[in-house]
């Protein structure tokens, strides 16, 4: 799988800096790519609670660690999974350490 940042929408000047929105695409190479939008605030919460290095989390980590003036430079960046590029039955699957805490 790979995650690609497609867009960045700045927060209106009267709103919190956490309202920045990023458009992204997730593509596993098997199904139609999924396009969604995520806010900076939501990305922060996910990154704080998940340690997995999959493509989606890598992309969110890049968003969260970027400075405000660097957000537009993230557009077009591609974040690959820790899995191999080609589908295969011997893909290394992440263990329980990569899952979110269970209540």
Secondary structure, DSSP 8 states (H G I E B T S, - for coil): -EEEEEEEE---TTS-GGG-EEEEEEE-SSS--EEEEEEHHHHHHHHHH----SHHHHHHHHHHHS-GGGGGGGTT-EEE-SS-SS--TT-----GGGS----
